[in-house]
């Protein structure tokens, strides 16, 4: 039950779904398919959804529940972007009714096992997103829309960049770091609610090291599928901005972050020690993906 799922091709899955439902593949089909299919894999993989299990063996396992939480986080981010950015032409436009319901459903606690369970809420969210995808592909010109624009893609990538930065910092703290307070840097008039020390030691408790590791693995797995889909739906925009190579570099780094683990446990050796430190390796790939993502955002925001 601890085996992480393989990749899938969101474009091919979108084509199969369209063929099965006698629909067209339109702009937005790949992105919605990536979101729906990754969430279904999370729920229906071997062993099912484990985060809310109350009986063995699921209750004594923590690697896969943390992986699931990473996928849930990525799904929440993309659902929010669909609701607030991709499905709306401007800030004064009306929200899509299915996406309006899907976002709070995906925001349900990930460990609730009864009344209602997490799985039931997430499956309802999947149904709403599938309804939105079906309306994208119908012939009603006044129905759902997916707007592939540079500005809304940049807004979504800004959220992703924040997530990757947080994951990288948490993974890097596996060996302990002395961090200088730069929270108010570059703004002489900036203030914060309480004073902070100029330097502080940050170190992840040993019991949380594998939790952070597998959460990052789950998030980067789902994000890689989402970016593969966005590469197709936003192909004209990316081509016009000469940004396609930058996106491919992000995807490449995320693929490297999913490399096989040749160890029965997550090792936490010292940075230059005899044993490997899996958290630092993963943090390196995530940091490189985030750096490429920042470059991509800058390209998209240029006129």
C-alpha positions in Angstrom: 0.0 0.0 0.0 3.0 2.3 0.2 3.7 2.2 -3.5 3.5 5.6 -5.2 1.4 5.6 -8.4 3.0 6.0 -11.8 2.5 9.0 -14.1 -0.3 9.2 -16.6 -0.7 11.2 -19.8 -3.4 13.9 -19.1 -3.7 14.7 -22.8 -4.3 11.1 -23.8 -6.8 10.6 -20.9 -8.6 13.7 -22.1 -8.9 12.3 -25.6 -10.2 9.0 -24.3 -12.8 10.7 -22.1 -13.9 13.0 -25.0 -14.3 9.9 -27.3 -16.2 8.0 -24.7 -18.7 10.9 -24.2 -18.8 11.9 -27.9 -17.3 15.3 -27.1 -14.6 17.5 -28.5 -11.3 18.1 -26.9 -11.3 21.9 -26.3 -9.1 24.4 -24.5 -9.2 23.4 -20.8 -9.9 19.7 -21.4 -6.4 18.7 -20.6 -6.2 20.8 -17.4 -9.5 19.6 -16.0 -8.6 16.0 -16.9 -5.3 16.3 -15.1 -7.1 17.5 -11.9 -9.8 14.9 -12.0 -7.6 11.9 -12.9 -4.9 12.7 -10.3 -7.6 13.0 -7.6 -9.2 9.7 -8.7 -5.8 7.9 -8.6 -5.3 9.2 -5.1 -8.7 7.8 -4.0 -8.7 4.6 -6.0 -5.0 3.5 -5.8 -4.0 0.2 -4.2 -5.2 0.3 -0.6 -7.6 3.2 -1.3 -7.5 6.5 0.6 -5.6 6.0 3.8 -5.5 9.4 5.5 -8.7 8.8 7.5 -8.3 5.1 8.2 -9.0 4.1 11.8 -8.1 0.5 11.6 -4.8 -1.4 10.7 -2.9 -1.4 8.5 -3.9 2.1 7.3 -3.9 3.7 10.7 -0.2 2.7 11.4 1.0 4.0 8.0 2.0 7.6 7.6 4.0 7.8 4.3 1.1 7.4 2.0 -1.3 9.6 3.9 1.3 12.4 3.7 1.7 11.7 0.0 -2.1 12.0 -0.3 -2.1 15.3 1.5 0.4 16.6 -1.1 -1.9 15.6 -3.9 -4.9 17.2 -2.1 -3.0 20.4 -1.7 -2.2 20.6 -5.4 -5.8 19.7 -6.2 -7.0 22.5 -4.0 -4.7 25.1 -5.6 -5.7 24.2 -9.2 -9.4 24.1 -8.3 -9.1 27.5 -6.7 -7.4 28.8 -9.9 -10.1 27.3 -12.1 -12.8 29.0 -10.0 -11.1 32.4 -9.7 -8.9 32.7 -12.8 -9.2 30.3 -15.6 -13.0 30.2 -15.8 -13.5 34.0 -15.6 -12.8 36.6 -18.1 -12.4 39.4 -15.6 -12.9 40.2 -11.9 -16.5 41.3 -12.4 -17.6 38.2 -14.3 -19.9 35.6 -12.7 -18.3 32.5 -11.1 -19.0 29.1 -12.6 -21.6 27.3 -10.5 -19.9 23.9 -10.5 -16.4 25.3 -9.6 -18.0 27.4 -6.9 -19.1 24.2 -5.3 -16.0 22.1 -6.1 -13.6 24.4 -4.2 -15.1 24.1 -0.7 -15.6 20.4 -1.2 -11.9 19.9 -2.0 -11.1 22.1 1.1 -12.7 19.5 3.4 -10.4 18.1 6.1 -8.3 15.3 4.7 -8.7 13.0 7.7 -12.4 13.0 8.3 -13.8 9.5 8.3 -17.5 10.0 9.0 -20.4 12.3 8.3 -19.2 13.2 5.8 -16.0 11.3 5.0 -13.1 13.0 3.1 -13.5 10.6 0.2 -17.2 11.4 -0.3 -16.4 15.1 -0.3 -13.6 14.8 -2.7 -15.7 12.6 -5.0 -18.4 15.2 -5.0 -15.7 17.8 -6.0 -14.6 15.5 -8.8 -18.2 15.3 -10.1 -18.5 19.1 -10.1 -15.3 19.5 -12.1 -16.4 16.8 -14.5 -19.7 18.7 -15.0 -17.7 21.8 -15.7 -15.5 19.9 -18.2 -18.6 18.5 -20.0 -20.0 22.0 -20.3 -16.8 23.3 -21.8 -17.1 20.8 -24.6 -20.8 21.2 -25.4 -22.3 23.5 -28.1 -23.8 26.1 -25.8 -21.8 29.3 -26.5 -23.1 30.8 -23.3 -22.0 27.9 -21.1 -18.7 27.3 -19.3 -15.5 28.9 -20.5 -11.8 28.3 -20.0 -9.6 31.4 -20.6 -6.0 30.6 -21.5 -4.3 33.9 -20.9 -0.8 34.8 -19.8 -2.0 36.8 -16.8 -4.2 34.1 -15.2 -1.5 31.4 -15.8 1.1 33.7 -14.1 -1.3 34.2 -11.1 -1.6 30.4 -10.7 2.1 29.8 -11.0 2.6 32.4 -8.3 0.7 30.2 -5.9 2.6 27.2 -7.0 5.9 29.0 -6.5 4.9 29.8 -2.9 4.1 26.1 -2.2 7.4 24.9 -3.7 9.4 27.5 -1.7 7.7 26.3 1.5 8.4 22.6 0.7 12.0 23.3 -0.1 12.6 25.2 3.2 10.9 22.4 5.2 12.9 19.7 3.5 16.2 21.7 3.9 15.6 22.0 7.7 16.0 18.2 8.0 19.7 18.8 9.0 19.1 22.1 10.8 19.7 25.5 9.5 20.6 28.9 10.9 18.3 31.3 9.2 18.7 35.1 9.2 15.5 37.1 9.5 14.9 38.6 6.0 11.1 39.0 6.4 11.1 42.8 6.1 14.0 43.1 3.6 13.9 45.7 0.9 11.1 47.8 2.6 12.3 50.3 5.1 8.8 51.1 6.4 7.6 47.5 6.7 6.4 46.2 10.0 5.4 42.9 11.5 3.0 42.0 14.4 5.8 40.8 16.8 9.6 41.1 16.9 11.6 38.2 15.5 15.2 37.3 16.4 17.9 38.2 13.9 19.0 34.6 13.6 17.3 31.4 14.6 18.0 27.7 14.4 15.4 25.7 12.4 15.5 21.9 12.5 12.8 19.4 11.6 12.0 16.9 14.4 13.1 13.4 13.4 9.5 12.1 13.5 8.5 14.7 10.8 11.2 14.1 8.3 9.5 11.4 6.3 6.2 13.3 6.6 7.6 16.3 4.9 9.4 14.1 2.3 6.3 12.2 1.2 4.0 15.3 1.3 6.5 16.9 -1.1 6.5 13.8 -3.3 2.7 13.9 -3.5 2.6 17.5 -4.4 5.2 17.4 -7.0 3.6 14.3 -8.6 0.3 16.0 -9.0 1.9 19.3 -10.0 3.9 17.6 -12.8 0.6 16.2 -14.3 -1.1 19.6 -14.0 1.8 21.4 -15.8 1.9 18.8 -18.5 -1.8 19.6 -19.2 -1.3 23.4 -18.9 1.5 23.1 -21.5 -1.1 21.9 -24.0 -3.9 24.3 -23.1 -1.7 27.3 -23.0 0.6 26.3 -25.9 -0.2 29.4 -28.0 0.4 31.7 -25.1 3.6 30.0 -24.1 4.8 30.0 -27.7 4.1 33.7 -28.1 6.0 34.5 -24.9 8.8 32.1 -25.9 8.3 30.4 -22.6 7.6 26.8 -23.6 11.2 25.8 -22.8 11.0 27.3 -19.3 7.9 25.3 -18.6 9.5 22.1 -19.9 12.5 22.7 -17.6 10.1 23.0 -14.6 8.5 19.7 -15.6 11.9 18.1 -16.1 12.9 19.0 -12.5 9.7 17.7 -11.1 10.2 14.4 -12.9 13.7 14.1 -11.3 12.1 14.7 -7.9 10.1 11.5 -8.4 13.1 9.3 -8.8 12.9 5.8 -7.2 14.0 5.5 -3.6 16.6 2.6 -3.2 16.2 2.4 0.5 13.6 1.0 2.9 13.4 4.3 4.7 14.0 8.0 4.2 17.6 8.5 5.1 18.7 11.7 6.9 22.5 11.7 6.7 24.6 14.8 7.3 25.0 17.1 4.2 28.6 15.8 3.5 28.4 12.6 5.4 28.6 8.9 4.5 24.9 8.3 4.3 22.5 10.0 1.9 20.1 12.7 2.9 16.9 12.2 0.8 15.3 15.3 2.0 18.2 17.5 0.8 18.2 15.8 -2.6 14.4 16.4 -3.0 14.8 20.0 -1.8 17.4 20.5 -4.5 15.1 19.4 -7.3 12.2 21.4 -5.9 14.4 24.6 -5.6 15.6 24.2 -9.2 12.0 23.7 -10.3 11.0 26.8 -8.4 13.8 28.9 -9.9 12.7 27.9 -13.4 9.1 28.7 -12.4 10.1 32.2 -11.3 11.7 32.8 -14.7 8.6 31.5 -16.4 6.4 33.9 -14.5 8.6 36.8 -15.5 8.3 35.8 -19.1 4.5 35.6 -18.9 4.2 39.0 -17.2 6.2 40.8 -19.9 4.2 42.6 -22.6 
